[in-house]
Amino acid sequence: VRGPPPAGSVKQRPAKHTAFRKFYERGDFPIAVQHECVGNKIAWKVEIENLDYHYFLPLFFDGLCETEFPYEFFARQGVHDLLEHGGNKILPVVPQLIIPIKNALNLRNRQVLCTTLKVIQHLVVSAEMVGEALVPYYRQILPVLSIFKHMNGEL
Amino acid sequence: KMPEVSEVMTKADIKPKSMHRAKIWSDDVENLYRFQQAGYRDEVEYKQVKQVDEVECWPETGFVKKLQRRDNTFYYYNRQRECEDKDVRKVKVYVY
């Protein structure tokens, strides 16, 4: 009697083009990449303090699914800058970030997983009560992490 | 208008006398690194070009937080150190 076939829980899923990519190619984002001799940095055409976080933060989180340059770089660095300078604008937007986070984790891509985990770490320390705000959404985020919990150092 | 013009001329005339490269990291080197990443020599030139009195800094560390480049885009910097040891040697220190 043969055992059951593998379910493919750790198998990487194909990524679809994200809304982030569409908006970036349309030029809707207030960002430009600057290639400096000391490393790449993202330059903002508009001050982050004046951005509508309800609109931009979920879009940038959606870009976490991307793996190609420059989309992956802009999404990762853009999320970092928005979280670093968001302050109290981040907490009201947390519910809208769950689906992008879930989509990124569901890809089962090792690189995307690591990036998303670091983003979640940054998210919970970026403002007050954000960690507590994530608790109702644990059931949506944690199952995929549970699949990879035995991969210490292999991701 | 004449006193304003002469004041602007005086500010524009402030130029460094010498320059050397940084050898070890420090808070000042970190801030110089940030200004030079944004395309300025240092805080003096930034204030001259952008006509501002103060630069926005992180209260916890005192590092530069936000700079406006000459093309009017904005650079945002982290609370913690960004200048790695391998980049310290590239930082220019100007003496007035």
gemmi code that builds the backbone of each chain (N, CA, C; Angstrom):
import gemmi

chains = {
    "A": [
        ("VAL", (0.873, -1.183, 0.000), (0.000, 0.000, 0.000), (0.906, 1.229, 0.000)),
        ("ARG", (0.719, 2.045, -0.970), (1.555, 3.249, -1.052), (0.992, 4.320, -0.138)),
        ("GLY", (1.899, 5.198, 0.268), (1.465, 6.325, 1.088), (0.781, 7.372, 0.217)),
        ("PRO", (0.186, 8.362, 0.828), (-0.492, 9.415, 0.061), (0.526, 10.236, -0.719)),
        ("PRO", (0.132, 10.810, -1.853), (1.060, 11.650, -2.610), (1.347, 12.942, -1.843)),
        ("PRO", (2.480, 13.607, -2.141), (2.761, 14.868, -1.423), (1.687, 15.911, -1.741)),
        ("ALA", (1.342, 16.667, -0.703), (0.281, 17.671, -0.867), (0.816, 18.954, -1.512)),
        ("GLY", (2.125, 19.159, -1.451), (2.688, 20.381, -2.057), (2.528, 21.602, -1.181)),
        ("SER", (2.528, 21.412, 0.133), (2.304, 22.576, 0.996), (3.495, 23.533, 0.986)),
        ("VAL", (4.705, 23.008, 0.746), (5.862, 23.889, 0.733), (6.271, 24.241, -0.692)),
        ("LYS", (5.471, 23.790, -1.656), (5.801, 24.053, -3.050), (5.480, 25.494, -3.384)),
        ("GLN", (6.403, 26.115, -4.111), (6.215, 27.520, -4.466), (5.069, 27.661, -5.446)),
        ("ARG", (4.251, 28.694, -5.225), (3.133, 28.959, -6.135), (3.525, 30.048, -7.120)),
        ("PRO", (2.956, 30.052, -8.335), (3.305, 31.111, -9.286), (2.700, 32.448, -8.848)),
        ("ALA", (3.474, 33.502, -9.052), (3.019, 34.825, -8.635), (2.303, 35.502, -9.807)),
        ("LYS", (1.184, 36.153, -9.489), (0.495, 36.922, -10.535), (1.006, 38.353, -10.486)),
        ("HIS", (0.771, 39.080, -11.559), (1.120, 40.512, -11.556), (0.239, 41.230, -10.542)),
        ("THR", (0.905, 42.014, -9.735), (0.186, 42.655, -8.635), (-0.332, 44.030, -9.051)),
        ("ALA", (-1.237, 44.546, -8.211), (-1.727, 45.911, -8.429), (-0.574, 46.901, -8.286)),
        ("PHE", (0.389, 46.547, -7.424), (1.558, 47.407, -7.238), (2.282, 47.604, -8.559)),
        ("ARG", (2.466, 46.523, -9.301), (3.186, 46.607, -10.571), (2.411, 47.472, -11.563)),
        ("LYS", (1.096, 47.281, -11.598), (0.267, 48.078, -12.532), (0.370, 49.560, -12.199)),
        ("PHE", (0.258, 49.870, -10.924), (0.294, 51.282, -10.536), (1.686, 51.875, -10.772)),
        ("TYR", (2.709, 51.068, -10.547), (4.074, 51.559, -10.756), (4.304, 51.874, -12.223)),
        ("GLU", (3.843, 50.980, -13.094), (4.069, 51.191, -14.537), (3.232, 52.350, -15.063)),
        ("ARG", (2.145, 52.626, -14.367), (1.324, 53.778, -14.763), (1.909, 55.085, -14.254)),
        ("GLY", (2.858, 54.992, -13.335), (3.474, 56.196, -12.783), (2.669, 56.831, -11.671)),
        ("ASP", (1.871, 56.036, -10.968), (1.018, 56.588, -9.915), (1.750, 56.777, -8.598)),
        ("PHE", (2.930, 56.195, -8.478), (3.625, 56.268, -7.201), (4.553, 57.466, -7.165)),
        ("PRO", (4.597, 58.141, -6.038), (5.469, 59.332, -5.931), (6.898, 58.966, -5.583)),
        ("ILE", (7.504, 58.037, -6.320), (8.851, 57.577, -5.985), (9.712, 57.517, -7.235)),
        ("ALA", (11.034, 57.618, -7.012), (12.010, 57.468, -8.091), (13.233, 56.778, -7.505)),
        ("VAL", (13.875, 55.945, -8.270), (15.061, 55.272, -7.745), (16.275, 56.100, -8.079)),
        ("GLN", (17.173, 56.222, -7.124), (18.403, 56.974, -7.323), (19.571, 56.014, -7.179)),
        ("HIS", (20.381, 55.910, -8.212), (21.529, 55.012, -8.141), (22.734, 55.805, -7.687)),
        ("GLU", (23.105, 55.617, -6.447), (24.253, 56.336, -5.901), (25.424, 55.385, -5.778)),
        ("CYS", (26.614, 55.920, -5.649), (27.781, 55.059, -5.561), (27.803, 54.282, -4.259)),
        ("VAL", (27.093, 54.751, -3.242), (27.104, 54.056, -1.963), (25.891, 53.145, -1.817)),
        ("GLY", (25.125, 52.911, -2.872), (23.992, 51.998, -2.770), (22.705, 52.630, -3.226)),
        ("ASN", (21.723, 51.788, -3.535), (20.437, 52.297, -4.013), (19.620, 52.848, -2.872)),
        ("LYS", (18.931, 53.902, -3.139), (18.036, 54.479, -2.149), (16.818, 54.984, -2.894)),
        ("ILE", (15.672, 54.965, -2.228), (14.438, 55.400, -2.849), (14.208, 56.872, -2.547)),
        ("ALA", (13.912, 57.658, -3.572), (13.662, 59.090, -3.388), (12.168, 59.331, -3.562)),
        ("TRP", (11.600, 60.089, -2.655), (10.173, 60.354, -2.688), (9.912, 61.710, -3.318)),
        ("LYS", (8.989, 61.738, -4.275), (8.658, 63.013, -4.927), (7.742, 63.839, -4.034)),
        ("VAL", (7.043, 63.177, -3.119), (6.140, 63.864, -2.198), (6.554, 63.478, -0.788)),
        ("GLU", (6.379, 64.384, 0.157), (6.726, 64.048, 1.535), (5.816, 62.947, 2.056)),
        ("ILE", (6.432, 61.974, 2.729), (5.669, 60.826, 3.221), (4.559, 61.279, 4.165)),
        ("GLU", (4.836, 62.349, 4.917), (3.841, 62.828, 5.892), (2.548, 63.262, 5.207)),
        ("ASN", (2.626, 63.617, 3.917), (1.441, 64.094, 3.197), (0.738, 62.995, 2.412)),
        ("LEU", (1.248, 61.765, 2.488), (0.643, 60.684, 1.718), (-0.581, 60.120, 2.422)),
        ("ASP", (-1.530, 59.643, 1.624), (-2.711, 58.984, 2.173), (-2.354, 57.532, 2.430)),
        ("TYR", (-2.164, 57.166, 3.683), (-1.731, 55.821, 4.028), (-2.793, 54.769, 3.688)),
        ("HIS", (-4.055, 55.185, 3.731), (-5.129, 54.233, 3.409), (-5.041, 53.782, 1.959)),
        ("TYR", (-4.459, 54.631, 1.133), (-4.331, 54.299, -0.282), (-3.005, 53.624, -0.575)),
        ("PHE", (-1.912, 54.223, -0.073), (-0.590, 53.780, -0.500), (-0.059, 52.575, 0.279)),
        ("LEU", (-0.314, 52.513, 1.578), (0.320, 51.444, 2.351), (-0.141, 50.051, 1.894)),
        ("PRO", (-1.450, 49.828, 1.700), (-1.843, 48.496, 1.187), (-1.276, 48.206, -0.197)),
        ("LEU", (-1.130, 49.249, -1.031), (-0.561, 49.031, -2.369), (0.890, 48.586, -2.279)),
        ("PHE", (1.653, 49.232, -1.419), (3.059, 48.851, -1.264), (3.167, 47.452, -0.657)),
        ("PHE", (2.279, 47.120, 0.272), (2.287, 45.778, 0.848), (1.950, 44.743, -0.233)),
        ("ASP", (1.101, 45.134, -1.165), (0.751, 44.233, -2.263), (1.994, 43.903, -3.088)),
        ("GLY", (2.919, 44.847, -3.147), (4.145, 44.639, -3.912), (5.119, 43.677, -3.270)),
        ("LEU", (4.832, 43.231, -2.060), (5.727, 42.267, -1.416), (5.742, 40.936, -2.162)),
        ("CYS", (4.711, 40.677, -2.974), (4.660, 39.436, -3.753), (5.667, 39.460, -4.898)),
        ("GLU", (6.133, 40.630, -5.256), (7.017, 40.741, -6.415), (8.402, 40.195, -6.101)),
        ("THR", (9.033, 39.627, -7.149), (10.387, 39.096, -6.976), (11.370, 39.714, -7.964)),
        ("GLU", (10.877, 40.512, -8.907), (11.769, 41.086, -9.919), (12.118, 42.522, -9.577)),
        ("PHE", (13.324, 42.904, -9.999), (13.729, 44.296, -9.885), (13.041, 45.093, -10.992)),
        ("PRO", (12.616, 46.355, -10.811), (12.716, 47.155, -9.597), (11.518, 47.034, -8.662)),
        ("TYR", (10.536, 46.202, -9.051), (9.298, 46.151, -8.269), (9.557, 45.681, -6.836)),
        ("GLU", (10.367, 44.617, -6.725), (10.637, 44.072, -5.397), (11.361, 45.098, -4.527)),
        ("PHE", (12.317, 45.801, -5.131), (13.081, 46.784, -4.368), (12.193, 47.947, -3.914)),
        ("PHE", (11.396, 48.489, -4.847), (10.537, 49.623, -4.497), (9.522, 49.246, -3.432)),
        ("ALA", (8.952, 48.039, -3.566), (7.949, 47.625, -2.582), (8.579, 47.495, -1.209)),
        ("ARG", (9.712, 46.800, -1.147), (10.359, 46.560, 0.150), (10.825, 47.856, 0.788)),
        ("GLN", (11.512, 48.663, 0.019), (12.035, 49.906, 0.572), (10.919, 50.901, 0.840)),
        ("GLY", (9.913, 50.911, -0.023), (8.766, 51.801, 0.180), (8.014, 51.459, 1.453)),
        ("VAL", (7.788, 50.165, 1.682), (7.125, 49.742, 2.924), (7.962, 50.167, 4.128)),
        ("HIS", (9.260, 49.974, 4.025), (10.144, 50.343, 5.128), (10.025, 51.831, 5.446)),
        ("ASP", (10.088, 52.672, 4.419), (10.008, 54.117, 4.643), (8.647, 54.520, 5.193)),
        ("LEU", (7.583, 53.937, 4.653), (6.233, 54.288, 5.114), (6.027, 53.872, 6.566)),
        ("LEU", (6.540, 52.719, 6.944), (6.375, 52.277, 8.331), (7.254, 53.091, 9.274)),
        ("GLU", (8.418, 53.471, 8.793), (9.358, 54.208, 9.640), (8.815, 55.589, 9.988)),
        ("HIS", (8.072, 56.176, 9.049), (7.652, 57.576, 9.226), (6.137, 57.726, 9.327)),
        ("GLY", (5.442, 56.632, 9.541), (3.983, 56.703, 9.554), (3.404, 57.184, 10.856)),
        ("GLY", (3.982, 56.744, 11.955), (3.460, 57.154, 13.261), (2.047, 56.627, 13.474)),
        ("ASN", (1.155, 57.529, 13.879), (-0.199, 57.087, 14.201), (-1.076, 56.884, 12.971)),
        ("LYS", (-0.504, 57.050, 11.780), (-1.300, 56.825, 10.566), (-1.348, 55.343, 10.196)),
        ("ILE", (-0.521, 54.526, 10.858), (-0.402, 53.126, 10.468), (-1.535, 52.292, 11.071)),
        ("LEU", (-1.854, 52.522, 12.346), (-2.817, 51.654, 13.041), (-4.165, 51.535, 12.331)),
        ("PRO", (-4.767, 52.629, 11.859), (-6.076, 52.476, 11.205), (-6.025, 51.664, 9.916)),
        ("VAL", (-4.837, 51.513, 9.350), (-4.729, 50.841, 8.049), (-4.445, 49.345, 8.211)),
        ("VAL", (-4.146, 48.893, 9.424), (-3.735, 47.498, 9.640), (-4.728, 46.489, 9.049)),
        ("PRO", (-6.034, 46.671, 9.223), (-6.946, 45.662, 8.642), (-6.806, 45.516, 7.129)),
        ("GLN", (-6.430, 46.621, 6.468), (-6.293, 46.546, 5.003), (-4.982, 45.891, 4.576)),
        ("LEU", (-4.089, 45.632, 5.531), (-2.790, 45.042, 5.183), (-2.827, 43.520, 5.255)),
        ("ILE", (-3.877, 42.978, 5.833), (-3.897, 41.530, 6.092), (-3.938, 40.736, 4.794)),
        ("ILE", (-4.783, 41.150, 3.873), (-4.891, 40.390, 2.621), (-3.590, 40.433, 1.829)),
        ("PRO", (-2.931, 41.583, 1.668), (-1.624, 41.559, 0.995), (-0.599, 40.680, 1.699)),
        ("ILE", (-0.595, 40.706, 3.039), (0.350, 39.857, 3.765), (0.028, 38.389, 3.512)),
        ("LYS", (-1.261, 38.057, 3.554), (-1.672, 36.665, 3.336), (-1.302, 36.210, 1.929)),
        ("ASN", (-1.510, 37.074, 0.954), (-1.172, 36.730, -0.436), (0.326, 36.488, -0.594)),
        ("ALA", (1.117, 37.322, 0.070), (2.572, 37.167, -0.034), (3.009, 35.852, 0.609)),
        ("LEU", (2.447, 35.529, 1.772), (2.828, 34.290, 2.445), (2.362, 33.078, 1.656)),
        ("ASN", (1.215, 33.172, 1.010), (0.654, 32.037, 0.283), (1.470, 31.639, -0.935)),
        ("LEU", (2.354, 32.521, -1.394), (3.194, 32.178, -2.540), (4.169, 31.059, -2.188)),
        ("ARG", (4.459, 30.877, -0.891), (5.407, 29.862, -0.401), (6.806, 30.041, -0.990)),
        ("ASN", (7.092, 31.270, -1.447), (8.413, 31.575, -1.985), (9.318, 31.965, -0.817)),
        ("ARG", (10.494, 31.335, -0.739), (11.354, 31.527, 0.438), (11.759, 32.985, 0.608)),
        ("GLN", (12.129, 33.599, -0.515), (12.582, 34.990, -0.466), (11.442, 35.899, -0.005)),
        ("VAL", (10.256, 35.672, -0.575), (9.103, 36.512, -0.218), (8.721, 36.283, 1.237)),
        ("LEU", (8.848, 35.029, 1.682), (8.532, 34.709, 3.082), (9.433, 35.486, 4.023)),
        ("CYS", (10.719, 35.458, 3.745), (11.668, 36.160, 4.626), (11.394, 37.654, 4.632)),
        ("THR", (11.164, 38.219, 3.454), (10.888, 39.660, 3.374), (9.619, 39.999, 4.142)),
        ("THR", (8.589, 39.172, 3.959), (7.306, 39.468, 4.621), (7.437, 39.367, 6.126)),
        ("LEU", (8.200, 38.389, 6.591), (8.392, 38.257, 8.040), (9.102, 39.479, 8.604)),
        ("LYS", (10.108, 39.969, 7.885), (10.803, 41.168, 8.360), (9.868, 42.365, 8.346)),
        ("VAL", (9.005, 42.432, 7.352), (8.051, 43.544, 7.280), (7.075, 43.474, 8.450)),
        ("ILE", (6.630, 42.270, 8.780), (5.709, 42.119, 9.920), (6.409, 42.548, 11.207)),
        ("GLN", (7.679, 42.174, 11.332), (8.443, 42.603, 12.515), (8.491, 44.125, 12.594)),
        ("HIS", (8.765, 44.754, 11.464), (8.835, 46.217, 11.452), (7.475, 46.827, 11.735)),
        ("LEU", (6.432, 46.187, 11.203), (5.072, 46.699, 11.379), (4.694, 46.765, 12.855)),
        ("VAL", (5.001, 45.709, 13.598), (4.533, 45.668, 14.985), (5.291, 46.648, 15.880)),
        ("VAL", (6.488, 47.068, 15.466), (7.224, 48.034, 16.283), (7.083, 49.452, 15.736)),
        ("SER", (6.363, 49.603, 14.633), (6.313, 50.918, 13.992), (5.420, 51.892, 14.732)),
        ("ALA", (4.408, 51.366, 15.426), (3.483, 52.269, 16.122), (2.869, 51.522, 17.300)),
        ("GLU", (2.227, 52.289, 18.164), (1.596, 51.709, 19.350), (0.384, 50.864, 18.942)),
        ("MET", (0.196, 49.767, 19.658), (-0.997, 48.909, 19.544), (-1.135, 48.183, 18.212)),
        ("VAL", (-0.116, 48.213, 17.382), (-0.227, 47.508, 16.091), (-0.190, 46.004, 16.315)),
        ("GLY", (0.658, 45.559, 17.225), (0.722, 44.126, 17.527), (-0.616, 43.602, 18.007)),
        ("GLU", (-1.223, 44.355, 18.902), (-2.535, 43.943, 19.409), (-3.574, 43.944, 18.294)),
        ("ALA", (-3.448, 44.884, 17.368), (-4.412, 44.966, 16.264), (-4.314, 43.774, 15.325)),
        ("LEU", (-3.163, 43.096, 15.331), (-2.986, 41.944, 14.441), (-3.605, 40.671, 15.012)),
        ("VAL", (-3.895, 40.646, 16.296), (-4.358, 39.414, 16.952), (-5.597, 38.809, 16.290)),
        ("PRO", (-6.612, 39.581, 15.947), (-7.801, 38.965, 15.323), (-7.512, 38.316, 13.981)),
        ("TYR", (-6.347, 38.656, 13.387), (-6.023, 38.147, 12.053), (-4.986, 37.033, 12.098)),
        ("TYR", (-4.632, 36.551, 13.282), (-3.662, 35.465, 13.413), (-4.089, 34.248, 12.604)),
        ("ARG", (-5.390, 33.934, 12.603), (-5.862, 32.733, 11.936), (-5.671, 32.807, 10.426)),
        ("GLN", (-5.452, 34.010, 9.922), (-5.213, 34.165, 8.485), (-3.722, 34.160, 8.166)),
        ("ILE", (-2.901, 34.559, 9.102), (-1.465, 34.724, 8.833), (-0.666, 33.509, 9.296)),
        ("LEU", (-1.004, 32.958, 10.450), (-0.155, 31.947, 11.067), (-0.131, 30.583, 10.380)),
        ("PRO", (-1.201, 30.126, 9.722), (-1.159, 28.772, 9.150), (0.006, 28.545, 8.186)),
        ("VAL", (0.289, 29.503, 7.321), (1.401, 29.316, 6.378), (2.729, 29.305, 7.129)),
        ("LEU", (2.848, 30.134, 8.141), (4.093, 30.149, 8.916), (4.279, 28.815, 9.632)),
        ("SER", (3.182, 28.205, 10.017), (3.258, 26.913, 10.685), (3.823, 25.833, 9.761)),
        ("ILE", (3.551, 25.942, 8.471), (4.064, 24.959, 7.512), (5.586, 25.013, 7.452)),
        ("PHE", (6.141, 26.209, 7.633), (7.582, 26.380, 7.488), (8.307, 26.453, 8.830)),
        ("LYS", (7.630, 26.180, 9.905), (8.248, 26.413, 11.215), (9.416, 25.475, 11.499)),
        ("HIS", (9.490, 24.345, 10.811), (10.575, 23.408, 11.067), (11.814, 23.752, 10.255)),
        ("MET", (11.717, 24.719, 9.354), (12.849, 25.061, 8.477), (13.734, 26.114, 9.130)),
        ("ASN", (14.418, 25.731, 10.168), (15.302, 26.685, 10.829), (16.594, 26.813, 10.048)),
        ("GLY", (16.874, 28.013, 9.550), (18.116, 28.234, 8.812), (18.060, 27.791, 7.372)),
        ("GLU", (16.962, 27.158, 6.959), (16.922, 26.684, 5.581), (16.218, 27.664, 4.665)),
        ("LEU", (15.517, 28.620, 5.248), (14.847, 29.617, 4.421), (15.883, 30.625, 3.934)),
    ],
    "B": [
        ("LYS", (15.693, 95.818, -0.107), (16.081, 94.674, -0.931), (17.583, 94.532, -0.955)),
        ("MET", (18.315, 95.646, -0.923), (19.768, 95.563, -1.006), (20.369, 94.780, 0.146)),
        ("PRO", (19.910, 95.022, 1.431), (20.468, 94.221, 2.536), (20.181, 92.739, 2.349)),
        ("GLU", (18.995, 92.356, 1.830), (18.674, 90.948, 1.612), (19.611, 90.351, 0.579)),
        ("VAL", (19.865, 91.144, -0.478), (20.754, 90.625, -1.529), (22.143, 90.408, -0.968)),
        ("SER", (22.619, 91.382, -0.154), (23.980, 91.245, 0.363), (24.060, 90.072, 1.335)),
        ("GLU", (22.940, 89.820, 2.096), (22.939, 88.700, 3.037), (23.026, 87.377, 2.283)),
        ("VAL", (22.266, 87.271, 1.184), (22.307, 86.047, 0.379), (23.695, 85.841, -0.188)),
        ("MET", (24.315, 86.918, -0.663), (25.654, 86.823, -1.248), (26.643, 86.340, -0.204)),
        ("THR", (26.500, 86.842, 1.048), (27.435, 86.457, 2.106), (27.300, 84.962, 2.395)),
        ("LYS", (26.062, 84.467, 2.492), (25.843, 83.054, 2.787), (26.398, 82.192, 1.678)),
        ("ALA", (26.218, 82.622, 0.417), (26.682, 81.814, -0.702), (28.193, 81.777, -0.746)),
        ("ASP", (28.873, 82.728, -0.072), (30.317, 82.769, -0.146), (30.982, 81.812, 0.827)),
        ("ILE", (30.236, 81.189, 1.754), (30.840, 80.299, 2.737), (31.246, 79.024, 2.015)),
        ("LYS", (32.578, 78.856, 1.876), (33.068, 77.640, 1.228), (34.159, 77.040, 2.091)),
        ("PRO", (34.325, 75.733, 2.048), (35.334, 75.104, 2.908), (36.744, 75.419, 2.430)),
        ("LYS", (37.679, 75.371, 3.391), (39.070, 75.643, 3.050), (39.800, 74.351, 2.694)),
        ("SER", (39.412, 73.254, 3.328), (40.095, 71.992, 3.045), (39.146, 70.827, 3.244)),
        ("MET", (39.596, 69.658, 2.783), (38.770, 68.458, 2.911), (39.659, 67.263, 3.192)),
        ("HIS", (39.186, 66.390, 4.048), (39.886, 65.114, 4.224), (38.848, 64.011, 4.370)),
        ("ARG", (39.258, 62.792, 4.247), (38.330, 61.659, 4.327), (38.210, 61.193, 5.769)),
        ("ALA", (37.034, 60.744, 6.127), (36.828, 60.223, 7.480), (37.560, 58.886, 7.630)),
        ("LYS", (38.064, 58.662, 8.863), (38.789, 57.404, 9.096), (38.007, 56.459, 9.999)),
        ("ILE", (37.324, 57.011, 10.981), (36.509, 56.170, 11.854), (35.099, 56.741, 11.928)),
        ("TRP", (34.138, 55.881, 12.203), (32.745, 56.314, 12.251), (32.469, 57.088, 13.530)),
        ("SER", (31.600, 58.093, 13.391), (31.108, 58.831, 14.551), (29.753, 59.408, 14.166)),
        ("ASP", (29.089, 60.036, 15.124), (27.778, 60.628, 14.826), (27.906, 61.675, 13.722)),
        ("ASP", (28.981, 62.464, 13.793), (29.161, 63.512, 12.771), (29.405, 62.883, 11.401)),
        ("VAL", (30.175, 61.815, 11.373), (30.456, 61.137, 10.100), (29.165, 60.563, 9.531)),
        ("GLU", (28.329, 60.036, 10.412), (27.046, 59.484, 9.975), (26.200, 60.562, 9.300)),
        ("ASN", (26.134, 61.732, 9.922), (25.329, 62.811, 9.334), (25.948, 63.325, 8.037)),
        ("LEU", (27.280, 63.384, 7.992), (27.936, 63.793, 6.742), (27.618, 62.795, 5.634)),
        ("TYR", (27.629, 61.529, 5.981), (27.292, 60.474, 5.008), (25.891, 60.715, 4.438)),
        ("ARG", (24.976, 61.072, 5.324), (23.590, 61.281, 4.887), (23.476, 62.507, 3.987)),
        ("PHE", (24.173, 63.587, 4.357), (24.117, 64.782, 3.500), (24.737, 64.484, 2.137)),
        ("GLN", (25.837, 63.736, 2.128), (26.522, 63.475, 0.856), (25.737, 62.498, 0.002)),
        ("GLN", (24.981, 61.629, 0.617), (24.093, 60.762, -0.162), (23.039, 61.568, -0.889)),
        ("ALA", (22.625, 62.674, -0.255), (21.587, 63.521, -0.854), (22.172, 64.530, -1.829)),
        ("GLY", (23.487, 64.558, -1.974), (24.113, 65.433, -2.963), (24.637, 66.750, -2.425)),
        ("TYR", (24.836, 66.838, -1.113), (25.369, 68.070, -0.517), (26.698, 67.766, 0.164)),
        ("ARG", (27.507, 68.823, 0.353), (28.772, 68.615, 1.073), (28.487, 68.262, 2.533)),
        ("ASP", (27.684, 69.128, 3.146), (27.403, 68.965, 4.566), (26.203, 69.826, 4.933)),
        ("GLU", (25.977, 69.984, 6.234), (24.809, 70.735, 6.704), (24.898, 72.197, 6.270)),
        ("VAL", (26.092, 72.752, 6.225), (26.253, 74.161, 5.853), (25.747, 74.385, 4.426)),
        ("GLU", (26.171, 73.532, 3.511), (25.731, 73.709, 2.121), (24.238, 73.464, 1.989)),
        ("TYR", (23.738, 72.477, 2.713), (22.295, 72.183, 2.640), (21.477, 73.395, 3.064)),
        ("LYS", (21.883, 74.026, 4.154), (21.147, 75.198, 4.633), (21.293, 76.364, 3.657)),
        ("GLN", (22.447, 76.483, 3.015), (22.644, 77.547, 2.025), (21.733, 77.331, 0.816)),
        ("VAL", (21.735, 76.087, 0.322), (21.011, 75.814, -0.926), (19.498, 75.841, -0.706)),
        ("LYS", (19.067, 75.220, 0.373), (17.630, 75.091, 0.618), (17.054, 76.240, 1.427)),
        ("GLN", (17.917, 77.112, 1.895), (17.461, 78.294, 2.647), (16.583, 77.898, 3.833)),
        ("VAL", (17.068, 76.947, 4.603), (16.358, 76.549, 5.823), (17.261, 76.799, 7.019)),
        ("ASP", (16.636, 76.933, 8.200), (17.418, 77.183, 9.415), (17.767, 75.883, 10.127)),
        ("GLU", (16.863, 74.904, 10.017), (17.080, 73.656, 10.754), (16.883, 72.458, 9.838)),
        ("VAL", (17.568, 71.385, 10.200), (17.439, 70.130, 9.460), (16.649, 69.158, 10.343)),
        ("GLU", (15.715, 68.445, 9.736), (14.887, 67.521, 10.510), (15.715, 66.303, 10.931)),
        ("CYS", (15.752, 66.039, 12.252), (16.570, 64.938, 12.783), (15.740, 64.036, 13.674)),
        ("TRP", (16.227, 62.800, 13.850), (15.596, 61.869, 14.772), (15.899, 62.330, 16.192)),
        ("PRO", (14.874, 62.478, 17.046), (15.135, 62.970, 18.409), (15.957, 61.982, 19.247)),
        ("GLU", (15.798, 60.673, 18.961), (16.481, 59.689, 19.815), (17.986, 59.651, 19.568)),
        ("THR", (18.360, 59.749, 18.291), (19.775, 59.573, 17.963), (20.443, 60.854, 17.473)),
        ("GLY", (19.645, 61.816, 17.036), (20.222, 63.050, 16.505), (20.674, 62.940, 15.064)),
        ("PHE", (20.412, 61.790, 14.426), (20.808, 61.615, 13.021), (19.801, 62.314, 12.124)),
        ("VAL", (20.264, 62.704, 10.956), (19.397, 63.377, 9.994), (18.262, 62.444, 9.594)),
        ("LYS", (17.057, 62.998, 9.558), (15.883, 62.170, 9.275), (15.414, 62.341, 7.831)),
        ("LYS", (15.378, 63.577, 7.381), (14.820, 63.837, 6.045), (15.592, 64.966, 5.382)),
        ("LEU", (15.894, 64.790, 4.105), (16.558, 65.835, 3.339), (15.848, 65.987, 2.002)),
        ("GLN", (15.853, 67.217, 1.499), (15.305, 67.447, 0.171), (16.470, 67.608, -0.798)),
        ("ARG", (16.463, 66.806, -1.838), (17.542, 66.864, -2.815), (17.371, 68.091, -3.707)),
        ("ARG", (18.380, 68.337, -4.556), (18.324, 69.495, -5.445), (17.210, 69.360, -6.482)),
        ("ASP", (16.814, 68.110, -6.794), (15.697, 67.929, -7.730), (14.353, 67.924, -7.001)),
        ("ASN", (14.381, 68.328, -5.716), (13.171, 68.462, -4.880), (12.525, 67.149, -4.480)),
        ("THR", (13.155, 66.020, -4.752), (12.668, 64.761, -4.186), (13.205, 64.658, -2.756)),
        ("PHE", (12.621, 63.752, -1.972), (12.971, 63.644, -0.557), (13.659, 62.317, -0.280)),
        ("TYR", (14.694, 62.403, 0.541), (15.347, 61.207, 1.045), (14.995, 61.062, 2.514)),
        ("TYR", (14.627, 59.837, 2.907), (14.344, 59.570, 4.313), (15.392, 58.589, 4.838)),
        ("TYR", (15.841, 58.852, 6.041), (16.910, 58.040, 6.622), (16.429, 57.347, 7.893)),
        ("ASN", (17.091, 56.247, 8.229), (16.714, 55.454, 9.396), (17.095, 56.123, 10.703)),
        ("ARG", (16.451, 55.670, 11.776), (16.822, 56.133, 13.119), (18.248, 55.726, 13.436)),
        ("GLN", (18.591, 54.496, 13.074), (19.901, 53.967, 13.451), (20.927, 54.223, 12.358)),
        ("ARG", (22.120, 53.804, 12.640), (23.268, 54.028, 11.755), (23.019, 53.421, 10.374)),
        ("GLU", (23.360, 54.155, 9.328), (23.267, 53.653, 7.951), (24.643, 53.535, 7.310)),
        ("CYS", (25.589, 54.322, 7.775), (26.923, 54.330, 7.173), (27.704, 53.130, 7.701)),
        ("GLU", (27.950, 52.172, 6.808), (28.691, 50.991, 7.244), (30.180, 51.308, 7.297)),
        ("ASP", (30.928, 50.426, 7.955), (32.371, 50.661, 8.094), (33.050, 50.779, 6.735)),
        ("LYS", (32.552, 50.004, 5.767), (33.203, 50.054, 4.452), (32.928, 51.361, 3.711)),
        ("ASP", (31.908, 52.099, 4.160), (31.570, 53.375, 3.518), (32.187, 54.568, 4.235)),
        ("VAL", (32.759, 54.351, 5.423), (33.297, 55.477, 6.203), (34.383, 56.207, 5.424)),
        ("ARG", (35.215, 55.450, 4.738), (36.347, 56.027, 4.019), (35.894, 56.942, 2.873)),
        ("LYS", (34.649, 56.759, 2.410), (34.156, 57.561, 1.286), (33.570, 58.895, 1.759)),
        ("VAL", (33.405, 59.037, 3.071), (32.777, 60.254, 3.597), (33.816, 61.382, 3.616)),
        ("LYS", (33.420, 62.529, 3.058), (34.331, 63.686, 3.011), (34.026, 64.612, 4.171)),
        ("VAL", (35.054, 65.019, 4.875), (34.910, 65.951, 6.005), (35.512, 67.287, 5.582)),
        ("TYR", (34.682, 68.313, 5.585), (35.134, 69.646, 5.140), (35.473, 70.509, 6.343)),
        ("VAL", (36.528, 71.299, 6.176), (36.981, 72.195, 7.243), (36.825, 73.636, 6.743)),
        ("TYR", (36.213, 74.464, 7.571), (35.968, 75.858, 7.172), (36.945, 76.806, 7.845)),
    ],
}
model = gemmi.Model(1)
for chain_id, residues in chains.items():
    chain = gemmi.Chain(chain_id)
    for i, (resn, *xyz) in enumerate(residues, 1):
        res = gemmi.Residue()
        res.name, res.seqid = resn, gemmi.SeqId(i, " ")
        for name, pos in zip(("N", "CA", "C"), xyz):
            atom = gemmi.Atom()
            atom.name, atom.element = name, gemmi.Element(name[0])
            atom.pos, atom.b_iso = gemmi.Position(*pos), 0.0
            res.add_atom(atom)
        chain.add_residue(res)
    model.add_chain(chain)
structure = gemmi.Structure()
structure.add_model(model)
structure.setup_entities()
